[in-house]
């Protein structure tokens, strides 16, 4: 049986889902995580290429998701402490810095609640 040299050296096809998972890991990390896991399963089952790419997409998805959660938590804490304002609107409860009110929520003018 004679097999041509190109058939012998042909690399396995890279799983398309692994590439899509890598893209989504940067844009929408939870989607990248799910697609990365699905790609890893398919790569193993179908013996395709792209295992490293799917694994990297999954890891980056988890990393970016964790960073996003930490940033949102930090934002909420700073906003509740009254350290962040939006167009003069302060989001805080309790004694807000620079105010005399005990409950200062969404203050927009000279009046307070």
Secondary structure as UniProt FT lines:
FT   HELIX           5..9
FT   HELIX           16..27
FT   HELIX           29..46
FT   HELIX           51..80
FT   STRAND          81..86
FT   TURN            87..88
FT   STRAND          89..92
FT   TURN            97..98
FT   STRAND          105..107
//
